[in-house]
Each structure stands twice: as structure tokens, then as C-alpha cells.
Amino acid sequence: MSNPFRIAIAGLGTVGGGVVKALAARGDELSRRAGRTLALTAVSARDKNKARGFDLPGWTDDPLSLARGDADLVVELIGGDEGIARALVETALANGKHVVTANKALLARHGRALADLAESKGVTLKFEAAAAGGIPIVKALREGLIAHGVDAVKGILNGTCNYILTEMESSGRSFAEVLKEAQAKGYAEADPTLDVGGGDTAHKLALLASVAFGTAPNFDAISVEGIEHITADDIAFASEFGFRIKLLGVARRVGDAIDQKVHPAMVKVRTPLANVSGAANGVMVDAGEAGSFFFSGRGAGEAPTASAVIADIVEAASGAVSPVFGRPAASLLPLKPADGKAAISPWYLRFEVLDVPGVLAAIAGNLADAGVSIESMIQRVRAPGAPVAIVMITHETSQACVERALKAIGPSDKVRARPCMIPMEAA
């Protein structure tokens, strides 16, 4: 083989450790695929003395030195959209080194500028592991589904949220109870805000939308809602109607604009996204005349995410240099945000109200005044004096109309909790 392809890795946590192990275990086969010997020559992490179970070649306490050394490629697995992670990637690219990263936050915020830099230096910036763990969705969007264009991408992109919602459905427990269990099992961070609040999904969606539609990543254009307000009752009611609740990232064309949103959504049971359970991820792509394609697999963890990083390393070592987001950075279009509140769908609505005469009529009247019509309804009687749950499925209507109705209903002294509204997504 020709001269070794020298690799430096910054960050030796779960994913970084998995990359080192994979290179050690299958280095010969991977080198044959790349056409060059893959040589791990330098590493950096917070703690040199941490027990990891593998050797640390070319250790340095300074991650930035990896970008100035003799490596051909730097793997950035530090995380974060600023600080040392951003400096490392920018310095490596500026010095003509290929970069592989799993850092969705960095690319969601600075992807266009980094793509410009990489292309000006004739090097590659790859990020398969940043979007959906081991699922090769970036490659599919960038290379495999380009013939007829992409009309929509929707997916379950956060394993923590999907685990919580799956467990709430199977056990009937509350969000708080299942979250505590997820933290104990290591599925959720001590501070789970980025996951359960939808931010992590939004970072990933920004990247998928960019590759799918040829636009510069625009994280700030994404409407984001998490799952903190979803109750066990919501999940049980959804089941009665034949649906499951999933946290979805959705990007779709609306004329010449793109609607990007992260939100809990009702998906029909026995459809592909509804059947993505536990900590898995799943992505549905509407590729125009080519039809719909569904991708699923493990969205996090050592082996699947390291697998995506290794695939990017091998592709870079083989000499493949392609535009970061599927087209030259100079031709990436500014993302024109669509009016997300104009999107039409049926809606799930839940009200907690006092069990007194006239309440249902008042709610129905406010809905009618806002142009929202009811398709079906469930009313649950609880203990005497306790609030009553009224659940409705609407006919197709806009988010703006539903919000207008709830704005009128919410202040009533007969309504005991914030009304819940969840869109119903076609699978």
C-alpha cells in the first residue's frame, strides 16, 4: 500500500474509544478498503490516566496540536458548538487536514462557514455520525436519493426521547418516573434538557435538511418543542385512537420555502416510525417520484456511532473529496423558512376541565369560532370533584387556527390545566 494515512483523534469517550477499538480490531481490512494503511498516530482527551483498555499512541494534552501536527485527518469527538471543538476543526481545515466529526451542534451553527473553509483547502469534512448514529442517512441523502429531489424528511432522531416515550406507553408511568429510570440506566444525561427539550433533535434536523434541500444549515429557523409536557394519559388516549406519540424532527418543502420543526407528533400504529421503539432512531424520506424510503437503526452508543465515524475515515482515506452538504458551499441556498403555523393536519387536543354543565359546549364553541371542527371525542369521568379529561381529534386544520381556539379556551376558570395540542403526522 502507499504511504500510511495518519489519523488523530480528539475525544476518547464512548465514541472515540469505539473508533480506537475498531481500528485496532479491523485495521487490516479497513486499510484494504481504503487502499492505504490506516495509522492512528495521535490522540488527546481530558484525562490521560483514565482506564480505557487500549493504548494511547502519540498522546498530547493539547487537542489543537493535533491540527498542527502531521496527521492527514483529525477526528473531532469533543462536542459543543464553540470553544476547543470549533477551534480544532477550523485549525485542522485551515492546515489542509481532512476532518471527521460527530458534532451536530457545531455544524448546525457553523456548517456553512466550515464547508467554505474545507472546500477552499481541497479537503473533506464528513459528519455521518452527527445525524442519526449508525444510520447512513447523510450518505443516502447526499448521494443516493438525488435523482428526483427530496420533498420531506421526518425522523425519530433522539434515542433518549424515544426510550422515554416507549417506556411510558408500555408501563403507564409518568414522564418524570421514566426519565429518572433513563438517567439511572445511562440513557439520559444528568441534565436532560438538550434531549427532552428537543434541542438535540433540532441540531440533527438542521443537517439533514441542508443535505436534503441544498440549503445552508439554519438552526435558528427550526421551531422546537420537547416532550416534557406529554403525560401518561396522552399516550393512553393516543393508543385508543390507534396512534403513538413520537418526538419527530420534520423538514418539508412548502412551495419555495422549507418548514422545519421538532415536536411531539401522533403517528399511526403499524407504520414504520410508530414501530421504532426503545433508544432506536428512524428516518423517513419522501424522495419525490422515487417514492418513500425508511431507514432505522441504533442512533447512539459506542458501536453504531463509531461505525459511522470509521466509514467516513475510510472514505476520506480513499481520496473521495465531496462537497460537505452535497453541493458546493458557494451554491448552497439560504434557507427560506415557511410559515409553520400554516401547516394543515388533524390535531389531538386534551382539556382538563371541571365537570360542570356548559363546559363542553363552551370549548366546542371556541373551536368553531376559530374554524376548527371535531372529528371524534373521548370524555373520561374521574373521581367526584376531580377534573374531567376531554380529548378530541380534529379534522384537518392549521396550527394557527388551533392556537387561536386554545388562546380563547385557556383562560376559563373551568379549565384546570394548560390544554395539550399534538399534530397528527402522516407516516
URTAWO-V742326 format. One record per residue. N is the residue number from 0. PHI is phi in whole degrees, 0 to 359 (NA if undefined). PSI is psi in degrees with one decimal (none if undefined). OMEGA is omega in whole degrees, -180 to 180 (999 if undefined). Layout:
n:N phi:PHI psi:PSI omega:OMEGA
n:N phi:PHI psi:PSI omega:OMEGA
//
This chain:
n:0 phi:NA psi:163.1 omega:180
n:1 phi:286 psi:-169.7 omega:-178
n:2 phi:306 psi:144.2 omega:-180
n:3 phi:301 psi:148.6 omega:174
n:4 phi:264 psi:110.0 omega:-170
n:5 phi:272 psi:129.5 omega:-174
n:6 phi:241 psi:133.7 omega:174
n:7 phi:240 psi:138.9 omega:-178
n:8 phi:238 psi:127.3 omega:174
n:9 phi:250 psi:114.5 omega:-178
n:10 phi:107 psi:112.2 omega:-176
n:11 phi:239 psi:41.6 omega:174
n:12 phi:282 psi:-147.7 omega:-177
n:13 phi:304 psi:-49.8 omega:-177
n:14 phi:287 psi:-47.0 omega:180
n:15 phi:301 psi:-42.8 omega:177
n:16 phi:299 psi:-39.1 omega:178
n:17 phi:296 psi:-36.6 omega:178
n:18 phi:294 psi:-45.4 omega:179
n:19 phi:300 psi:-44.4 omega:-179
n:20 phi:296 psi:-41.5 omega:-179
n:21 phi:294 psi:-40.8 omega:177
n:22 phi:296 psi:-37.0 omega:179
n:23 phi:289 psi:-40.1 omega:-175
n:24 phi:282 psi:-36.3 omega:-173
n:25 phi:233 psi:27.0 omega:-176
n:26 phi:302 psi:-41.4 omega:-178
n:27 phi:296 psi:-47.5 omega:180
n:28 phi:295 psi:-42.3 omega:179
n:29 phi:295 psi:-37.3 omega:178
n:30 phi:296 psi:-40.0 omega:178
n:31 phi:297 psi:-39.4 omega:178
n:32 phi:296 psi:-38.4 omega:-178
n:33 phi:282 psi:-22.7 omega:-175
n:34 phi:80 psi:8.1 omega:178
n:35 phi:214 psi:151.3 omega:176
n:36 phi:290 psi:125.2 omega:177
n:37 phi:272 psi:118.2 omega:-176
n:38 phi:238 psi:116.3 omega:174
n:39 phi:280 psi:112.5 omega:-172
n:40 phi:248 psi:-16.5 omega:-178
n:41 phi:203 psi:146.7 omega:178
n:42 phi:218 psi:159.0 omega:176
n:43 phi:209 psi:143.8 omega:177
n:44 phi:202 psi:178.7 omega:-176
n:45 phi:292 psi:-40.6 omega:-170
n:46 phi:230 psi:108.4 omega:180
n:47 phi:294 psi:-29.6 omega:-173
n:48 phi:272 psi:-2.8 omega:179
n:49 phi:296 psi:135.4 omega:179
n:50 phi:289 psi:120.3 omega:-177
n:51 phi:237 psi:-19.9 omega:179
n:52 phi:84 psi:14.4 omega:176
n:53 phi:209 psi:161.0 omega:-178
n:54 phi:288 psi:158.1 omega:-179
n:55 phi:239 psi:83.5 omega:-178
n:56 phi:290 psi:138.6 omega:175
n:57 phi:58 psi:42.5 omega:-177
n:58 phi:300 psi:140.8 omega:170
n:59 phi:218 psi:143.6 omega:176
n:60 phi:279 psi:-12.4 omega:-176
n:61 phi:251 psi:102.4 omega:-179
n:62 phi:302 psi:-34.4 omega:-178
n:63 phi:296 psi:-24.9 omega:178
n:64 phi:295 psi:-23.3 omega:177
n:65 phi:295 psi:-32.6 omega:-178
n:66 phi:281 psi:-13.1 omega:-179
n:67 phi:252 psi:-7.0 omega:-177
n:68 phi:278 psi:-154.1 omega:-174
n:69 phi:261 psi:10.4 omega:180
n:70 phi:294 psi:146.4 omega:174
n:71 phi:275 psi:-26.7 omega:-177
n:72 phi:217 psi:137.1 omega:176
n:73 phi:248 psi:129.7 omega:176
n:74 phi:259 psi:116.8 omega:-179
n:75 phi:259 psi:113.9 omega:-180
n:76 phi:230 psi:32.5 omega:-180
n:77 phi:275 psi:-46.6 omega:179
n:78 phi:94 psi:160.3 omega:-180
n:79 phi:99 psi:147.3 omega:-175
n:80 phi:269 psi:-0.9 omega:178
n:81 phi:222 psi:-163.5 omega:173
n:82 phi:66 psi:-144.4 omega:-173
n:83 phi:295 psi:-33.4 omega:-180
n:84 phi:297 psi:-48.3 omega:179
n:85 phi:296 psi:-44.8 omega:-180
n:86 phi:299 psi:-40.8 omega:-179
n:87 phi:297 psi:-48.1 omega:-178
n:88 phi:295 psi:-44.9 omega:180
n:89 phi:297 psi:-41.9 omega:-179
n:90 phi:292 psi:-42.3 omega:179
n:91 phi:299 psi:-47.1 omega:179
n:92 phi:296 psi:-43.6 omega:180
n:93 phi:299 psi:-29.6 omega:179
n:94 phi:270 psi:12.4 omega:175
n:95 phi:76 psi:29.1 omega:178
n:96 phi:254 psi:140.9 omega:173
n:97 phi:294 psi:152.4 omega:179
n:98 phi:227 psi:135.1 omega:169
n:99 phi:240 psi:132.7 omega:-177
n:100 phi:218 psi:153.9 omega:171
n:101 phi:249 psi:19.0 omega:-170
n:102 phi:268 psi:88.9 omega:-178
n:103 phi:292 psi:-35.5 omega:-179
n:104 phi:296 psi:-42.3 omega:180
n:105 phi:299 psi:-47.4 omega:-177
n:106 phi:287 psi:-34.2 omega:178
n:107 phi:297 psi:-32.8 omega:-178
n:108 phi:269 psi:-38.6 omega:-170
n:109 phi:233 psi:18.0 omega:-174
n:110 phi:301 psi:-42.8 omega:-178
n:111 phi:298 psi:-47.2 omega:-179
n:112 phi:296 psi:-40.1 omega:179
n:113 phi:292 psi:-36.7 omega:176
n:114 phi:296 psi:-42.9 omega:177
n:115 phi:303 psi:-45.9 omega:-178
n:116 phi:295 psi:-46.2 omega:-179
n:117 phi:300 psi:-45.8 omega:-177
n:118 phi:290 psi:-31.9 omega:178
n:119 phi:292 psi:-24.5 omega:-180
n:120 phi:261 psi:-1.8 omega:179
n:121 phi:70 psi:29.0 omega:179
n:122 phi:240 psi:170.2 omega:-177
n:123 phi:255 psi:147.5 omega:173
n:124 phi:234 psi:112.3 omega:-174
n:125 phi:242 psi:148.8 omega:-171
n:126 phi:210 psi:34.7 omega:-179
n:127 phi:306 psi:-38.8 omega:-177
n:128 phi:287 psi:-8.8 omega:-176
n:129 phi:278 psi:-17.6 omega:-169
n:130 phi:258 psi:-44.0 omega:-178
n:131 phi:205 psi:46.1 omega:177
n:132 phi:59 psi:-121.6 omega:-176
n:133 phi:277 psi:-3.0 omega:-179
n:134 phi:282 psi:124.9 omega:-177
n:135 phi:280 psi:54.7 omega:-174
n:136 phi:282 psi:-33.0 omega:179
n:137 phi:296 psi:-46.6 omega:179
n:138 phi:298 psi:-40.0 omega:180
n:139 phi:297 psi:-43.9 omega:-180
n:140 phi:288 psi:-37.0 omega:-175
n:141 phi:283 psi:-31.2 omega:-172
n:142 phi:234 psi:-35.5 omega:-169
n:143 phi:269 psi:-22.3 omega:-173
n:144 phi:238 psi:42.1 omega:-174
n:145 phi:261 psi:-12.5 omega:-171
n:146 phi:299 psi:-44.2 omega:-175
n:147 phi:246 psi:5.2 omega:-178
n:148 phi:79 psi:172.0 omega:-179
n:149 phi:242 psi:130.6 omega:178
n:150 phi:266 psi:-31.7 omega:-178
n:151 phi:201 psi:147.9 omega:171
n:152 phi:230 psi:129.3 omega:175
n:153 phi:219 psi:141.0 omega:-176
n:154 phi:198 psi:160.5 omega:169
n:155 phi:268 psi:107.4 omega:-169
n:156 phi:244 psi:3.2 omega:180
n:157 phi:228 psi:112.6 omega:-177
n:158 phi:293 psi:-31.8 omega:179
n:159 phi:299 psi:-49.4 omega:-180
n:160 phi:296 psi:-41.0 omega:-178
n:161 phi:292 psi:-36.0 omega:176
n:162 phi:297 psi:-45.9 omega:-178
n:163 phi:298 psi:-47.5 omega:-178
n:164 phi:294 psi:-37.5 omega:178
n:165 phi:297 psi:-44.3 omega:-179
n:166 phi:290 psi:-36.8 omega:176
n:167 phi:299 psi:-39.6 omega:180
n:168 phi:292 psi:-44.2 omega:-174
n:169 phi:285 psi:-27.6 omega:-174
n:170 phi:250 psi:-18.3 omega:-176
n:171 phi:76 psi:8.4 omega:-179
n:172 phi:279 psi:166.9 omega:-178
n:173 phi:281 psi:164.9 omega:176
n:174 phi:303 psi:-46.8 omega:-177
n:175 phi:298 psi:-41.1 omega:-180
n:176 phi:295 psi:-45.8 omega:-177
n:177 phi:289 psi:-36.2 omega:177
n:178 phi:300 psi:-43.6 omega:179
n:179 phi:300 psi:-40.8 omega:178
n:180 phi:294 psi:-41.3 omega:180
n:181 phi:298 psi:-37.0 omega:177
n:182 phi:293 psi:-40.2 omega:179
n:183 phi:296 psi:-33.1 omega:-179
n:184 phi:272 psi:-4.1 omega:180
n:185 phi:85 psi:8.1 omega:177
n:186 phi:279 psi:-20.9 omega:-179
n:187 phi:231 psi:146.6 omega:179
n:188 phi:287 psi:163.4 omega:175
n:189 phi:301 psi:-39.7 omega:170
n:190 phi:253 psi:100.5 omega:-172
n:191 phi:271 psi:9.9 omega:-170
n:192 phi:305 psi:-44.4 omega:-177
n:193 phi:299 psi:-37.1 omega:-180
n:194 phi:283 psi:-61.7 omega:-172
n:195 phi:287 psi:-20.6 omega:177
n:196 phi:277 psi:-5.8 omega:176
n:197 phi:94 psi:-5.6 omega:-177
n:198 phi:297 psi:-41.7 omega:180
n:199 phi:297 psi:-44.1 omega:177
n:200 phi:299 psi:-39.1 omega:-179
n:201 phi:295 psi:-40.6 omega:176
n:202 phi:303 psi:-46.2 omega:-178
n:203 phi:292 psi:-40.1 omega:-180
n:204 phi:297 psi:-38.4 omega:179
n:205 phi:302 psi:-38.8 omega:-180
n:206 phi:287 psi:-44.9 omega:-179
n:207 phi:296 psi:-39.8 omega:179
n:208 phi:296 psi:-39.8 omega:179
n:209 phi:299 psi:-47.7 omega:-180
n:210 phi:292 psi:-38.9 omega:-177
n:211 phi:292 psi:-38.3 omega:-170
n:212 phi:246 psi:0.1 omega:178
n:213 phi:70 psi:32.0 omega:-179
n:214 phi:247 psi:157.5 omega:173
n:215 phi:291 psi:141.4 omega:178
n:216 phi:304 psi:135.7 omega:-179
n:217 phi:223 psi:81.7 omega:-178
n:218 phi:298 psi:-37.2 omega:-175
n:219 phi:290 psi:-14.3 omega:179
n:220 phi:273 psi:0.6 omega:-177
n:221 phi:269 psi:128.2 omega:171
n:222 phi:279 psi:125.9 omega:-172
n:223 phi:236 psi:127.0 omega:174
n:224 phi:223 psi:134.0 omega:-178
n:225 phi:264 psi:-162.4 omega:-174
n:226 phi:249 psi:7.6 omega:-173
n:227 phi:300 psi:-28.3 omega:-175
n:228 phi:268 psi:-1.2 omega:-179
n:229 phi:285 psi:129.8 omega:-178
n:230 phi:253 psi:164.9 omega:175
n:231 phi:299 psi:-33.0 omega:176
n:232 phi:297 psi:-42.7 omega:179
n:233 phi:302 psi:-43.7 omega:-178
n:234 phi:293 psi:-39.3 omega:179
n:235 phi:293 psi:-42.6 omega:178
n:236 phi:297 psi:-41.6 omega:179
n:237 phi:303 psi:-41.8 omega:-180
n:238 phi:297 psi:-39.7 omega:179
n:239 phi:298 psi:-32.8 omega:179
n:240 phi:274 psi:-2.7 omega:-180
n:241 phi:88 psi:29.4 omega:-178
n:242 phi:229 psi:164.3 omega:169
n:243 phi:236 psi:153.3 omega:177
n:244 phi:261 psi:127.3 omega:178
n:245 phi:228 psi:147.4 omega:171
n:246 phi:276 psi:116.6 omega:-177
n:247 phi:247 psi:143.7 omega:163
n:248 phi:259 psi:125.9 omega:-175
n:249 phi:231 psi:128.3 omega:172
n:250 phi:229 psi:125.4 omega:-178
n:251 phi:216 psi:149.6 omega:175
n:252 phi:288 psi:138.5 omega:172
n:253 phi:226 psi:94.1 omega:-173
n:254 phi:64 psi:-124.1 omega:178
n:255 phi:262 psi:13.6 omega:-179
n:256 phi:242 psi:170.6 omega:179
n:257 phi:235 psi:127.6 omega:175
n:258 phi:263 psi:121.2 omega:178
n:259 phi:239 psi:126.9 omega:178
n:260 phi:208 psi:150.5 omega:172
n:261 phi:240 psi:124.1 omega:-178
n:262 phi:197 psi:155.4 omega:168
n:263 phi:294 psi:138.7 omega:-179
n:264 phi:219 psi:152.1 omega:175
n:265 phi:271 psi:124.3 omega:176
n:266 phi:238 psi:140.9 omega:-174
n:267 phi:293 psi:137.1 omega:179
n:268 phi:299 psi:153.7 omega:-180
n:269 phi:69 psi:11.8 omega:169
n:270 phi:262 psi:160.8 omega:-173
n:271 phi:305 psi:-47.8 omega:-178
n:272 phi:293 psi:-35.2 omega:179
n:273 phi:296 psi:-27.9 omega:-177
n:274 phi:270 psi:3.9 omega:174
n:275 phi:280 psi:112.7 omega:-172
n:276 phi:242 psi:168.2 omega:177
n:277 phi:61 psi:-140.5 omega:-177
n:278 phi:270 psi:13.5 omega:-179
n:279 phi:285 psi:164.0 omega:174
n:280 phi:243 psi:158.8 omega:176
n:281 phi:207 psi:141.5 omega:-178
n:282 phi:227 psi:130.8 omega:176
n:283 phi:251 psi:130.1 omega:180
n:284 phi:239 psi:126.6 omega:173
n:285 phi:264 psi:103.9 omega:-174
n:286 phi:259 psi:45.4 omega:174
n:287 phi:60 psi:-130.5 omega:-177
n:288 phi:296 psi:-21.7 omega:179
n:289 phi:288 psi:-18.4 omega:178
n:290 phi:101 psi:-166.0 omega:-179
n:291 phi:260 psi:143.4 omega:179
n:292 phi:229 psi:140.6 omega:-178
n:293 phi:237 psi:132.5 omega:179
n:294 phi:236 psi:135.2 omega:178
n:295 phi:215 psi:158.0 omega:179
n:296 phi:164 psi:-170.6 omega:-179
n:297 phi:284 psi:126.3 omega:-175
n:298 phi:265 psi:-1.1 omega:-179
n:299 phi:202 psi:179.4 omega:179
n:300 phi:101 psi:164.5 omega:-173
n:301 phi:300 psi:-58.4 omega:-172
n:302 phi:293 psi:-50.0 omega:-178
n:303 phi:294 psi:-40.6 omega:-178
n:304 phi:288 psi:-40.1 omega:176
n:305 phi:298 psi:-34.9 omega:178
n:306 phi:301 psi:-43.1 omega:179
n:307 phi:294 psi:-39.7 omega:178
n:308 phi:297 psi:-45.6 omega:-180
n:309 phi:299 psi:-41.7 omega:179
n:310 phi:301 psi:-41.0 omega:178
n:311 phi:294 psi:-39.7 omega:179
n:312 phi:299 psi:-47.7 omega:-178
n:313 phi:298 psi:-41.3 omega:180
n:314 phi:295 psi:-41.4 omega:178
n:315 phi:295 psi:-40.8 omega:-180
n:316 phi:294 psi:-29.2 omega:-180
n:317 phi:285 psi:-8.1 omega:178
n:318 phi:99 psi:4.0 omega:-179
n:319 phi:283 psi:114.2 omega:176
n:320 phi:240 psi:108.6 omega:-177
n:321 phi:237 psi:159.2 omega:178
n:322 phi:304 psi:142.3 omega:-173
n:323 phi:301 psi:-46.8 omega:-177
n:324 phi:251 psi:26.8 omega:173
n:325 phi:94 psi:-15.3 omega:175
n:326 phi:213 psi:157.4 omega:-179
n:327 phi:309 psi:139.9 omega:-175
n:328 phi:304 psi:-35.6 omega:-179
n:329 phi:295 psi:-21.9 omega:-179
n:330 phi:261 psi:1.8 omega:176
n:331 phi:294 psi:130.5 omega:-178
n:332 phi:276 psi:147.3 omega:170
n:333 phi:297 psi:135.6 omega:180
n:334 phi:284 psi:119.1 omega:177
n:335 phi:269 psi:111.1 omega:-177
n:336 phi:290 psi:135.0 omega:173
n:337 phi:278 psi:162.8 omega:175
n:338 phi:281 psi:96.3 omega:-177
n:339 phi:299 psi:-27.3 omega:-178
n:340 phi:284 psi:-8.2 omega:177
n:341 phi:270 psi:-7.6 omega:-179
n:342 phi:298 psi:137.5 omega:-176
n:343 phi:258 psi:132.3 omega:174
n:344 phi:195 psi:164.1 omega:165
n:345 phi:290 psi:158.9 omega:-179
n:346 phi:228 psi:145.5 omega:169
n:347 phi:265 psi:127.5 omega:179
n:348 phi:234 psi:134.9 omega:177
n:349 phi:232 psi:132.8 omega:178
n:350 phi:236 psi:137.0 omega:172
n:351 phi:254 psi:112.0 omega:-171
n:352 phi:228 psi:162.7 omega:173
n:353 phi:288 psi:142.8 omega:-179
n:354 phi:275 psi:75.5 omega:-180
n:355 phi:228 psi:156.3 omega:-178
n:356 phi:300 psi:143.7 omega:173
n:357 phi:92 psi:-11.3 omega:-177
n:358 phi:294 psi:-49.8 omega:-178
n:359 phi:298 psi:-40.8 omega:180
n:360 phi:297 psi:-37.8 omega:180
n:361 phi:293 psi:-42.9 omega:179
n:362 phi:297 psi:-47.0 omega:-180
n:363 phi:299 psi:-37.0 omega:179
n:364 phi:294 psi:-43.6 omega:178
n:365 phi:296 psi:-39.1 omega:177
n:366 phi:297 psi:-45.6 omega:180
n:367 phi:298 psi:-41.3 omega:180
n:368 phi:298 psi:-30.5 omega:-180
n:369 phi:270 psi:2.0 omega:180
n:370 phi:83 psi:23.2 omega:-180
n:371 phi:253 psi:122.6 omega:179
n:372 phi:252 psi:148.9 omega:-174
n:373 phi:263 psi:132.5 omega:177
n:374 phi:266 psi:-44.0 omega:-180
n:375 phi:207 psi:163.3 omega:-174
n:376 phi:208 psi:147.0 omega:172
n:377 phi:231 psi:136.5 omega:174
n:378 phi:235 psi:128.6 omega:-178
n:379 phi:251 psi:125.8 omega:176
n:380 phi:269 psi:130.4 omega:-180
n:381 phi:247 psi:-160.3 omega:-179
n:382 phi:298 psi:149.6 omega:180
n:383 phi:307 psi:130.9 omega:180
n:384 phi:87 psi:-14.1 omega:-179
n:385 phi:277 psi:153.6 omega:177
n:386 phi:300 psi:150.9 omega:179
n:387 phi:256 psi:138.8 omega:176
n:388 phi:270 psi:124.8 omega:172
n:389 phi:245 psi:122.2 omega:-177
n:390 phi:239 psi:133.9 omega:-179
n:391 phi:229 psi:147.7 omega:166
n:392 phi:249 psi:127.3 omega:-178
n:393 phi:267 psi:164.3 omega:164
n:394 phi:288 psi:171.0 omega:-179
n:395 phi:301 psi:131.5 omega:178
n:396 phi:201 psi:171.0 omega:-177
n:397 phi:274 psi:157.2 omega:175
n:398 phi:300 psi:-38.0 omega:-179
n:399 phi:300 psi:-40.7 omega:179
n:400 phi:294 psi:-42.8 omega:-180
n:401 phi:296 psi:-44.7 omega:-179
n:402 phi:297 psi:-36.4 omega:178
n:403 phi:296 psi:-40.6 omega:179
n:404 phi:294 psi:-44.1 omega:-178
n:405 phi:292 psi:-30.3 omega:176
n:406 phi:297 psi:-34.2 omega:178
n:407 phi:282 psi:-33.9 omega:-176
n:408 phi:281 psi:-39.8 omega:-171
n:409 phi:307 psi:-43.4 omega:-176
n:410 phi:289 psi:-9.1 omega:-177
n:411 phi:300 psi:139.4 omega:178
n:412 phi:287 psi:-5.4 omega:176
n:413 phi:271 psi:-11.4 omega:-179
n:414 phi:263 psi:119.7 omega:-170
n:415 phi:262 psi:-4.2 omega:179
n:416 phi:206 psi:162.2 omega:178
n:417 phi:299 psi:125.4 omega:178
n:418 phi:301 psi:146.2 omega:-179
n:419 phi:255 psi:133.0 omega:177
n:420 phi:230 psi:128.7 omega:-179
n:421 phi:225 psi:125.1 omega:179
n:422 phi:288 psi:155.2 omega:177
n:423 phi:253 psi:113.3 omega:-175
n:424 phi:268 psi:132.1 omega:171
n:425 phi:291 psi:132.9 omega:-176
n:426 phi:284 psi:none omega:999
//
